[in-house]
Amino acid sequence: MGLRKGERIRPLATIEVVSVRQERLDQITDDDVRREGYPGKPAAWFIEHFCKAMKCGPFQKVTRIEFVYLEPSETTIETATAIGIRVGWIEEGNRGANE
């Protein structure tokens, strides 16, 4: 993948990475799955589909990157709202959070 000749990157939002860690895939929760963008799907469903797509097993360690939006775009806010995530960002020195 990548950009075709003449294409430019279109930023979606400014983020701050707040946590990077490795954990076993089978440790994911239903809430984690919702935050991944699959509301209403159980963790077992996500694990099965992830393993099939990535050709790995449920005990595989994956890198988990958590972040907060610093300056979300309208598209980012609409998408987050649709999957039930409250978008937070830094405003006048106050740290926001995804919940």
Contacts in CASP RR format, 6 or more apart in sequence:
PFRMAT RR
TARGET T0000
AUTHOR 0000-0000-0000
METHOD contacts of the structure
MODEL  1
MGLRKGERIRPLATIEVVSVRQERLDQITDDDVRREGYPGKPAAWFIEHF
CKAMKCGPFQKVTRIEFVYLEPSETTIETATAIGIRVGWIEEGNRGANE
3 9 0 8 1.000
11 73 0 8 1.000
12 73 0 8 1.000
12 75 0 8 1.000
12 76 0 8 1.000
13 69 0 8 1.000
13 70 0 8 1.000
13 71 0 8 1.000
13 72 0 8 1.000
13 73 0 8 1.000
13 76 0 8 1.000
14 69 0 8 1.000
14 70 0 8 1.000
14 71 0 8 1.000
15 67 0 8 1.000
15 68 0 8 1.000
15 69 0 8 1.000
15 70 0 8 1.000
16 67 0 8 1.000
16 68 0 8 1.000
16 70 0 8 1.000
16 90 0 8 1.000
17 65 0 8 1.000
17 66 0 8 1.000
17 67 0 8 1.000
18 66 0 8 1.000
18 67 0 8 1.000
18 68 0 8 1.000
19 64 0 8 1.000
19 65 0 8 1.000
19 66 0 8 1.000
20 63 0 8 1.000
20 64 0 8 1.000
20 65 0 8 1.000
20 66 0 8 1.000
21 63 0 8 1.000
21 64 0 8 1.000
22 61 0 8 1.000
22 62 0 8 1.000
22 63 0 8 1.000
22 64 0 8 1.000
23 61 0 8 1.000
23 62 0 8 1.000
23 64 0 8 1.000
24 58 0 8 1.000
24 59 0 8 1.000
24 60 0 8 1.000
24 61 0 8 1.000
24 62 0 8 1.000
25 47 0 8 1.000
25 50 0 8 1.000
25 51 0 8 1.000
25 56 0 8 1.000
25 57 0 8 1.000
25 58 0 8 1.000
25 59 0 8 1.000
25 60 0 8 1.000
25 61 0 8 1.000
25 62 0 8 1.000
26 47 0 8 1.000
26 58 0 8 1.000
26 59 0 8 1.000
28 43 0 8 1.000
28 46 0 8 1.000
28 47 0 8 1.000
29 43 0 8 1.000
30 40 0 8 1.000
30 41 0 8 1.000
30 42 0 8 1.000
30 43 0 8 1.000
32 43 0 8 1.000
33 40 0 8 1.000
33 41 0 8 1.000
33 42 0 8 1.000
33 43 0 8 1.000
33 45 0 8 1.000
33 46 0 8 1.000
34 40 0 8 1.000
34 41 0 8 1.000
34 83 0 8 1.000
34 84 0 8 1.000
34 85 0 8 1.000
35 83 0 8 1.000
35 85 0 8 1.000
35 98 0 8 1.000
36 46 0 8 1.000
37 83 0 8 1.000
38 45 0 8 1.000
38 46 0 8 1.000
38 83 0 8 1.000
39 83 0 8 1.000
39 84 0 8 1.000
47 58 0 8 1.000
50 56 0 8 1.000
51 57 0 8 1.000
51 58 0 8 1.000
51 60 0 8 1.000
54 60 0 8 1.000
66 98 0 8 1.000
67 98 0 8 1.000
68 88 0 8 1.000
68 89 0 8 1.000
68 90 0 8 1.000
68 95 0 8 1.000
68 96 0 8 1.000
68 97 0 8 1.000
68 98 0 8 1.000
69 76 0 8 1.000
69 80 0 8 1.000
69 87 0 8 1.000
69 88 0 8 1.000
69 89 0 8 1.000
69 98 0 8 1.000
70 89 0 8 1.000
70 90 0 8 1.000
71 89 0 8 1.000
72 80 0 8 1.000
72 87 0 8 1.000
72 88 0 8 1.000
72 89 0 8 1.000
76 87 0 8 1.000
77 87 0 8 1.000
80 86 0 8 1.000
80 87 0 8 1.000
80 98 0 8 1.000
81 87 0 8 1.000
85 98 0 8 1.000
85 99 0 8 1.000
86 98 0 8 1.000
86 99 0 8 1.000
87 98 0 8 1.000
88 96 0 8 1.000
88 97 0 8 1.000
88 98 0 8 1.000
89 96 0 8 1.000
90 96 0 8 1.000
END
